[in-house]
């Protein structure tokens, strides 16, 4: 459960920083990081036992993304 909170907190932090940034590429990178952290938290809630970096995970068509 602690890991889920960590990733949710990191996602929220990245979203806050993105709102404060005027540079489009930096803002986009932060929003991507937030989305990745949210996805990791969701996966952990669903019972994932291993967390991989999103670029290393097999690509799937996921309607939630």
N, C-alpha and C positions, 0 to 999 in steps of 0.2 A: 504494500500500500504506500509505503514511503516513496518508492520510486515513481509511482503515478503522480504524487504531489510534486515531486521534483520536476518532472517533465511538464506538468501543467504550469508550474511557476515559471519555468524557463520560457514557455510559449507566451505567457502573459507579459513577461519582461521584454521579449523580442517585439511583441505587438506595441507595447508602450514606447519603446525606442523608435520603432518604425513611424509612429505618429509624430515624433519629435524631429525626424530627419527630413531635410529638404532635398537631399540627393537621391534621385530616382533609383539608381542601381543599388545603393546601400539599403534604401527602403524595401526594394523588392527582395534583396537577400535576407533581410530580417523577417519579412513576411513568410518567405519560404522556410526559414528556420522555425518560425512559430508553427507553421502547418506541419512540419516534420515532427516537432515535439508533441503536438496534439495527437498525431497519428500514433506515435509510440505510446503515449498514455492510453489511448483507446485500445491498442493491441494488448497492453499489459492488463487492462480491465477485462479483456476477453480471455485472459489466461495465457498469453504468450510467456514462454519461459526464457526466450532468448531475444535480445533486441539487436538488430543489425542496422547499420547505417542505411538509410533509404536507397542510396545508390547501389548498395550491394545486394539488396533484396530482389528476389525475382519480380519482374514486372507483371502486373495483373491489371486487368480493367476493373477498377473499383468505382462503382457509382457514387461513393461518398466523396471522392476526390475531385 
